[in-house]
Amino acid sequence: MKERTSFRSSPKEDERKAVMMHQENTVQALQSELAEIRKRCAELERLYDACKDEEKTLREAEARYRVLLDNSLTGICVQQDAQLVYVNQRFAQLTGYSCEQLIGMPIWDIVAPEHRELVIQRYHDRIAGKRPIRQYEINVVKRSGEKRHWAVWFNVIDHDSRPAILGTVVDTTEMVRTRKALQESEQRFRALFETATDCIFIKDADLKYTHVNPAMASLFGISQNELVGTTDVDLFGKRIGRHLERMDRRVLAGERLEIEHVRPVRGVALTFHDVRIPMEDESGAIVGVYGISRDVTDMKKGAFCLAGTAQTECASPVMRSVLSLARTAARREGFVLLLGESGSGKDYLARYIHDHSSRSDGPFFTMNCAALSHEIAESELFGHEAGAFTGAVGRKRGLLELAEGGTLLLNEIGDLPLSIQGKLLTFLDSRSFTRVGGETLVPVNARLIAATNRDLEAATREGRFREDLYYRINVLSIRVPPLRERKEDIPGLVHKILAQLVTEMHVSPPPGIEAESMQALVSYRWPGNVRELRNVLERALMLWEHGPLRVTVGAADQATRALLEVQFPLDRTLHDVENDVVKRLCAEALERAGGSKQGAARLLGISRNSLYRYMKRLGISAGSGTVS
């Protein structure tokens, strides 16, 4: 049997192994610590990167807010320890200083002396927390010396761990000036509103009165408060009130109306000239009606009294017959054509028809077709748009529009230009028209009456008047007799005309008229009709000094009676004008010669045979000297 060999380590070997084991443990510990350090370093790197990102975000945010502050329309400043430590660009602009100049300056250095103590007190009160945030209005003085008005707000903030005052300011100088101008303007308009003699009112969208001036309240005899909330139906009754409401509905739709209307006020029929326009709010929406009404009753009465066409003042059977026919025409809406000599009162008979019609509370207008050129006649009748022709600055409403709900008299319609005759015919058929230079149809509810001293039938044959228009207007013809055919009416006319002339000419005391003068007036033939009668009486009053009024006609007037008004031919030839002059001179000569042809020929300086030829060719009736 073999003998086993045993190895036993020496102490040195054990020591070496122990050292090596310790070293391994140390290395492992160092490696573990190094891994932990690396882990911490990675975390620190992440934190560093995050801090950099956050710093970048903060810097970007700061840049954005600085841009906002510097470009704000509101001035912003921060004051700490009685010195400005921050101002934005707008604040600097408002003061006229640069930002650098303002830093370190107390804010009250730029405040006007009258408000400086107030700002200092407010600053200290806010620091002490004694006053809430509120707006103050102060005056400041810019670097240039210009005084401005500011609205300012003060608030306490924390700046660098210490209290500071944040101020925001807005320059309200222009606003204050505008506000002051508006207040002054309102005061002026209120003064006009309160003191105007015309009736001024405002209605809402329901056509109830919301504002009325004292003149309107005085007219109705009630207070302004009692009028507010009422409607036209309440004031004028259903028939007239509904008509006015229809007008106002058109205004609420955007139209501007100018009308004349008769309305009963406290039992008296008064004529008003109304202007009504839309009332708009800030957005341009129509929310009501502005209106101005002027009482023109006296003017209308003065224009009508010359006619002498009231039934009680007409002694002549022929005139009573004419008025009876006129009243019949007034009850219908058909076209009426008035015929008669110049000055015989056709326009007054037209007014008589209007006043006895259902349109009597509407306007009455007259257009003299013979006194206007083609361009003016069309604009006067139909109106025009802005820029329609040279001088047409704004829109103009024609007489047809102004006569809405009433009557329009076309006097001397035989002189209306042919081109306008066609447009008038279209209106009569459609009851609508376009303004000169316009495209929109304008509907109008107005009655038309025509008057002429011409032979329209002859004018139609000669091509000077449209045949279709002639048949359209010749529905009911009424001949107004000349004054020489109704001499019974002359005394009444004389007294009526004298009463008006005495008022117009301020003659006091009013004179009576001699019996001989009245007889002379009745005996005279009056080729100029009522117009000539008025001129004769006016001349007599101008020459009168005292005692009864003496009026001379006949020889004293014959020097002027043969004067003729010759207009430049409108759709007439020179031959037509010449014939008209010869006809009138021959008729005048026959009248002065008492119907004697030999005497008339002697006055004219021609032979009796020549006079006979003129009478036959021109249609002068034999013996009377009147034109047939």
Residue pairs with C-beta under 8 A, 6 or more apart in sequence:
69 76
69 88
69 89
70 88
70 89
70 90
71 89
71 90
72 88
72 90
73 90
73 170
74 90
74 168
74 169
74 170
75 87
75 88
75 90
75 91
75 93
75 94
75 95
75 167
75 168
75 169
75 170
75 171
76 86
76 87
76 88
76 90
76 91
76 166
76 167
76 168
76 169
77 84
77 86
77 87
77 88
77 91
77 102
77 107
77 166
77 167
77 169
78 84
78 85
78 86
78 87
78 157
78 159
78 164
78 165
78 166
78 167
79 85
79 106
79 107
79 123
79 164
79 165
79 167
80 159
80 160
80 162
80 163
80 164
80 165
81 162
82 106
82 123
83 103
83 104
83 105
83 106
84 102
84 103
84 104
84 105
84 106
84 107
85 103
85 159
85 164
86 103
87 99
87 102
87 103
88 99
89 99
91 102
91 169
92 98
92 99
92 102
94 140
94 142
94 148
94 150
94 169
94 171
95 102
95 110
95 140
95 142
95 143
96 142
96 143
96 144
96 146
97 105
97 110
97 143
107 119
107 123
107 167
108 116
108 119
108 120
108 123
110 140
110 141
110 142
111 119
111 138
111 139
111 140
111 141
112 138
112 139
112 140
112 141
112 147
114 139
115 138
115 139
118 136
118 138
119 136
119 138
119 152
122 131
122 136
122 154
123 154
123 165
125 131
126 154
126 155
126 156
126 165
127 156
127 163
127 165
129 156
133 153
133 154
133 155
134 153
135 151
135 152
135 153
136 151
136 152
136 153
136 154
137 149
137 150
137 151
137 152
137 172
138 149
138 150
138 152
139 147
139 148
139 149
139 150
140 147
140 148
140 149
140 150
141 147
141 148
142 148
148 171
148 173
149 171
149 172
149 173
149 176
150 169
150 170
150 171
150 172
151 169
151 170
151 172
152 167
152 168
152 169
152 170
153 167
153 168
153 169
154 165
154 166
154 167
155 165
155 166
155 167
156 163
156 164
156 165
156 166
157 163
157 164
157 165
157 166
158 164
193 200
193 213
194 213
194 214
196 213
196 215
197 215
198 215
198 292
198 293
198 294
199 212
199 213
199 215
199 216
199 219
199 272
199 291
199 292
199 293
199 294
199 295
200 212
200 213
200 215
200 216
200 291
200 292
200 293
201 209
201 211
201 212
201 213
201 216
201 290
201 291
201 293
202 209
202 210
202 211
202 212
202 279
202 288
202 289
202 290
202 291
203 209
203 210
203 248
203 288
203 289
203 291
204 210
204 287
204 288
205 252
205 286
205 287
205 288
207 231
207 232
207 245
207 248
207 249
207 252
207 289
208 229
208 230
208 231
209 227
209 228
209 229
209 230
209 231
210 228
210 288
211 228
212 224
212 227
212 228
213 224
214 224
216 224
216 227
216 293
217 223
217 224
217 226
217 227
219 265
219 295
220 227
220 235
220 265
220 266
221 266
227 235
231 241
231 245
232 240
232 241
232 244
232 245
232 248
233 241
233 242
233 245
234 241
235 241
236 244
236 263
236 264
237 264
240 261
240 263
240 264
240 361
243 261
243 361
243 362
243 405
244 261
244 263
247 257
247 259
247 276
247 404
247 405
248 276
248 289
250 257
251 257
251 276
251 277
251 278
251 289
252 278
252 286
252 288
252 289
253 286
254 278
254 286
255 278
256 275
256 276
256 277
256 278
256 397
257 274
257 275
257 276
257 277
257 404
258 273
258 274
258 275
258 276
258 397
258 401
258 402
259 273
259 274
259 276
259 362
259 363
259 402
259 404
259 405
259 406
260 271
260 272
260 273
260 274
260 296
260 362
260 363
260 364
260 365
260 402
260 406
261 271
261 272
261 274
261 361
261 362
261 363
261 405
261 406
262 269
262 270
262 271
262 272
262 360
262 361
262 362
263 269
263 270
263 272
263 361
264 270
269 297
269 361
270 295
270 297
271 295
271 296
271 297
271 300
272 293
272 294
272 295
272 296
273 293
273 294
273 296
274 291
274 292
274 293
274 294
275 291
275 292
276 289
276 290
276 291
277 289
277 290
277 291
278 286
278 288
278 289
278 290
279 286
279 287
279 288
279 289
279 290
280 286
280 287
281 287
300 364
302 500
303 351
304 348
304 351
304 355
305 496
305 500
306 348
306 496
306 497
306 500
306 530
306 534
307 345
307 348
307 349
307 351
307 352
307 530
308 314
308 345
308 348
308 489
308 492
308 493
308 496
308 530
309 319
309 323
309 345
309 348
309 349
309 352
311 320
311 323
313 489
313 492
313 493
313 496
314 320
314 323
314 486
314 489
314 492
315 488
315 489
315 491
315 492
316 481
316 485
316 486
316 487
316 488
316 489
318 481
318 485
318 486
319 481
319 486
319 489
322 349
322 478
322 479
322 480
322 481
323 352
325 478
326 349
326 352
326 353
326 356
326 478
327 356
329 336
329 353
329 476
329 478
330 352
330 353
330 354
330 355
330 356
330 357
331 356
331 357
333 447
334 475
334 476
335 428
335 448
335 449
335 450
335 472
335 473
335 475
335 476
336 350
336 353
336 449
336 450
336 475
336 476
336 477
336 478
337 449
337 450
337 451
337 452
337 456
337 473
337 474
337 475
337 476
337 477
337 478
338 346
338 349
338 350
338 449
338 450
338 451
338 452
338 477
338 478
338 480
339 346
339 451
339 452
339 453
339 477
339 478
339 479
339 480
340 346
340 451
340 453
340 479
340 480
340 481
340 482
341 453
341 480
341 482
341 529
342 453
342 528
342 529
342 531
343 528
343 529
343 530
343 531
343 532
344 453
344 480
344 481
344 482
344 483
344 529
344 530
345 480
345 529
345 530
346 411
346 451
346 453
346 480
347 366
347 409
347 411
347 451
349 478
349 480
350 366
350 407
350 409
350 449
350 451
351 364
351 409
353 407
353 449
354 360
354 364
354 406
354 407
354 447
354 449
355 364
357 407
357 447
359 405
359 406
359 407
359 447
362 403
362 404
362 405
362 406
362 407
363 402
363 403
363 404
363 405
363 406
363 407
364 403
364 406
364 407
364 408
364 409
365 399
365 402
365 403
365 406
365 407
365 408
365 409
366 408
366 409
366 411
367 377
367 380
367 381
367 399
367 408
367 409
367 410
367 411
368 411
368 412
369 377
369 410
369 411
369 412
369 413
369 414
369 415
369 416
370 411
370 412
370 415
370 567
370 570
371 412
372 380
374 417
374 419
374 420
375 389
377 416
377 417
377 420
378 417
378 419
378 420
378 423
378 436
379 388
379 389
379 392
379 396
379 398
379 436
380 398
380 399
381 398
381 399
381 400
381 420
381 424
382 398
382 400
382 423
382 433
382 434
382 435
382 436
383 395
383 396
383 397
383 398
383 400
383 401
383 435
383 436
383 442
384 392
384 395
384 396
384 398
384 435
384 436
384 437
384 438
385 392
385 395
385 435
385 436
385 437
385 438
386 392
386 393
386 394
386 395
386 437
387 437
388 435
388 436
388 437
388 438
389 436
389 437
392 436
392 437
395 435
396 435
398 435
399 408
400 408
400 427
400 433
400 444
400 446
401 442
401 444
403 444
403 446
403 447
404 444
404 445
404 446
405 445
405 446
406 446
406 447
407 446
407 447
407 448
407 449
408 446
408 447
408 448
408 449
409 448
409 449
409 450
409 451
410 416
410 424
410 448
410 449
410 450
410 451
411 451
411 452
412 451
412 452
412 453
412 454
413 450
413 451
413 452
413 456
413 473
414 452
414 453
414 454
414 456
414 459
414 464
414 465
415 454
415 570
415 571
416 424
417 570
417 571
418 464
418 465
418 466
418 571
421 465
421 466
421 469
422 466
422 469
423 433
424 469
425 466
425 468
425 469
425 472
426 433
427 433
427 444
428 448
428 472
428 473
429 472
431 443
431 444
431 445
432 441
432 442
432 443
432 444
433 441
433 442
433 444
434 440
434 441
434 442
435 442
448 473
450 473
456 465
456 470
456 474
457 470
459 465
460 466
460 467
460 470
464 571
464 572
482 526
482 529
483 489
483 490
483 493
483 526
483 529
483 530
483 533
484 525
484 526
484 527
487 522
490 521
490 522
490 533
491 518
491 522
493 530
493 533
494 513
494 518
494 521
494 533
494 537
497 533
497 534
497 537
498 510
498 513
498 537
498 541
498 549
499 510
501 507
501 534
501 537
501 538
501 541
502 508
502 510
502 541
505 538
505 541
505 542
507 541
507 544
511 541
511 544
511 547
511 548
511 549
512 548
512 549
513 548
513 549
513 551
514 548
514 549
514 550
514 551
517 540
517 548
517 549
517 550
517 551
517 552
518 551
520 551
520 552
520 553
520 554
521 533
521 536
521 551
521 553
524 553
524 554
525 591
526 532
526 533
527 561
527 588
527 591
528 535
528 561
536 551
536 553
536 557
537 551
540 549
540 550
540 551
540 552
541 549
544 550
558 592
561 588
562 585
562 588
564 581
564 584
564 585
566 577
566 580
566 581
569 576
569 577
579 618
582 614
582 618
583 614
583 618
583 619
583 620
583 627
584 627
585 604
586 600
586 604
586 611
586 614
586 615
586 618
586 620
587 620
587 625
587 626
587 627
588 625
589 599
589 600
589 601
589 603
589 604
589 625
590 596
590 597
590 600
590 620
590 624
590 625
591 625
591 626
592 599
592 600
592 603
593 599
593 600
593 602
593 603
593 625
595 623
595 624
595 625
597 608
597 611
597 612
597 615
597 622
598 608
600 611
600 625
601 607
601 608
601 610
601 611
604 611
614 620
615 622
618 627
619 627
619 628
620 626
620 627
620 628
621 627
621 628
